[in-house]
Amino acid sequence: MPARAPTGLHFSPAIAAQARPLVQTLFTQPVVDRFLNLVRLLTLLAEDRAAMPLSAAAPELAPAATDRRQIDRVLSHIHDHFAESVTITQLADIATLSPSGLHCTFLRHTCQTVSQYLI
């Protein structure tokens, strides 16, 4: 299923009917039961061989110029302060992004995570 997931999937009616009650009760259960039922749900969906892709290909988003400036600020800071410790939160502030936004933008521009780049 992970290989088919980027395009989105339309699950078969039979699997959707089995999955619906699992999803509906997921958030009303204790944490342990919720986790186990989430695994059951994902297993059920992964085994749906009749699932159809929602699009022909996953969209490829081109990095925006604004993104590039944000990453350039982060890279400049890393290079100018290479001997100092730095946190993701500090780098996200420099880029004016959330930590998760920095992760996605950095990965899109450099093809590696911030942690991989720093190592």
C-alpha positions in Angstrom: 0.0 0.0 0.0 2.7 2.6 0.7 3.9 2.4 -2.9 0.3 3.2 -4.1 -0.5 5.8 -1.4 1.1 8.9 -3.0 -1.6 9.1 -5.6 -4.4 8.6 -3.0 -6.5 5.5 -3.0 -10.2 4.8 -3.4 -10.9 1.7 -1.4 -13.3 -1.0 -2.6 -16.9 -0.8 -1.3 -16.5 -4.0 0.7 -13.3 -2.8 2.5 -14.8 0.6 3.0 -17.8 -0.9 4.7 -15.5 -2.9 7.0 -13.3 0.1 7.7 -16.0 2.6 8.5 -17.0 1.3 11.9 -13.3 1.0 12.9 -12.7 4.6 12.0 -15.9 5.8 13.7 -15.0 4.2 17.0 -11.3 4.9 16.9 -11.3 8.1 19.0 -13.7 6.8 21.6 -11.5 4.0 22.7 -8.7 3.8 25.4 -5.3 4.4 24.0 -4.2 0.8 23.9 -7.3 -0.3 22.1 -7.1 2.7 19.8 -3.6 1.7 18.8 -4.5 -1.9 18.2 -7.6 -1.0 16.1 -5.5 1.5 14.1 -3.1 -1.3 13.2 -6.1 -3.5 12.3 -7.5 -0.7 10.1 -4.2 -0.1 8.3 -3.8 -3.9 7.8 -7.3 -4.1 6.4 -6.7 -1.2 4.0 -3.3 -2.5 2.9 -4.8 -5.8 1.9 -7.4 -4.2 -0.4 -6.1 -5.3 -3.8 -9.2 -3.7 -5.5 -8.3 -0.2 -4.3 -8.0 2.2 -7.2 -5.6 5.2 -7.5 -7.3 8.6 -7.3 -4.8 10.2 -9.7 -2.4 9.1 -12.4 0.7 10.5 -10.6 1.5 12.2 -7.3 1.8 16.0 -7.9 5.4 17.3 -7.9 5.5 20.7 -6.2 8.2 23.0 -7.4 9.9 24.9 -4.6 8.7 28.5 -4.4 11.2 31.4 -4.4 10.1 32.3 -0.9 11.0 28.8 0.3 14.4 29.2 -1.3 15.1 32.5 0.6 14.0 30.8 3.9 16.3 27.9 3.3 19.2 30.2 2.2 18.8 32.0 5.6 19.0 28.7 7.4 22.0 27.5 5.4 23.8 30.8 6.0 23.2 30.5 9.7 24.4 26.9 9.8 27.6 27.8 7.9 28.3 31.0 9.8 27.8 29.3 13.2 29.1 25.8 12.4 31.0 25.5 15.7 27.9 26.3 17.8 25.1 24.0 18.7 21.7 24.7 17.1 18.2 23.4 17.6 15.5 22.8 15.0 13.4 25.4 16.8 16.1 28.0 16.3 16.5 27.2 12.7 12.7 27.2 12.2 12.6 30.7 13.7 15.3 31.9 11.3 13.3 30.6 8.4 10.0 31.9 9.9 8.5 28.4 9.7 7.3 25.9 12.2 9.7 23.0 12.9 7.6 20.7 10.7 7.5 23.3 8.0 11.2 23.7 8.1 11.7 19.9 7.8 9.5 19.7 4.7 10.9 22.8 3.0 14.5 21.9 3.8 14.0 18.3 2.5 12.4 19.6 -0.7 15.3 22.0 -1.4 18.3 19.9 -0.2 17.0 16.3 -0.6 18.1 15.6 3.0 16.8 16.4 6.4 18.3 19.1 8.6 19.8 16.4 10.9 21.4 14.7 7.9 22.8 18.0 6.7 24.3 18.8 10.1 26.0 15.5 10.5 
